[in-house]
Amino acid sequence: MEIIYTSKFKRNYKKLSNQIKKLAEEKEVVFRQDPFDSRLKTHKLNGKFEEFWSFSIDHKFRIVFEISKDNKTFYFHAVGDHDIYK
């Protein structure tokens, strides 16, 4: 599995508190083992984001990602609260 962090994701990530960054890193470890682990609450998005998926960092923060056609590369596009869907 390869994860590619987009420039938008990197900008969003820098703005997070250290506590949320730590939780995000812990969730990424779980994601690397199984992107659909129930602890992540991974789900497909709808509407203008129908090509993307999301998983939970905590009850408020999410990571939005895309899966390559070969299912081996994951593109992390955004991280933040529900405002990232705007």
N, C-alpha and C positions, 0 to 999 in steps of 0.2 A: 504494500500500500504506500502510495505517495500522497502527501498533502501539500498543496500549493497555496500559499497565502497571497491573496491579491493585495494591491496597494491600498484599496479601500479598507480591507480587513485590518491591515497593519495600522492605518490611521485610527480606525475605531478602537483597536486594542490598546493603543497608547493612552487613550482617554479614560480607560477603565481604572477603577480603584485597584490597589494592590490585592485586596481581599478577593475581588471578582476575578482578577488575573490568575490568582492561585487556584480558585475553583475551576476556571476554564482549563488550566493546564492539567488538573486532575481528571476532568471530563475528557480531555483529549487522549489521555492514556487509555481510558475505557473505550473511546471511539476507535482508536488504533487496533484494539483487540476485536471489537465487534461494533460497527457503526449503528447497528440496530438493537443494541443492548437495551433492555427495558428501563434501565436507570437513566438513559439519555432522553427518553420520550421522543425519539426520532419520528418525524412525520413529514409527509409531502405537503408542499404549500399549494395554494390555489390562486386563481385569478392571474394577474400579471406576473406572478411569481411561480407559475405552475411548473417551470423547469427546475425548480429548486427544492431543497429539503431543509429542515431545521432540526436542531436538537437543543435541549435545555441545559444551561449552566446551573441555574437555580430557578426559582419560581418567577423571576422577572427577566433574566438575561438569556439570550439565545445566540446560537451561531447558525448562520445561513450558509449552506454549501450546495455544491453541484457535483454530480457524479459523472465521470467521463463515460463514453460509450463502452469502453472495455472494462468498466467497473474496477479499475485499479488505481485511478487517480481521482482525488477529491480536491475540489477547489473551494477554499474557505473564502466567501465573498464579504461577509459582514458579521459583526458581533455587537450586541447591545440589547437594549430593551425593545419593546414593540415598535418604537419609532423607526427602527431599521427597515420596517416594511413600507415606509412612505417613499 
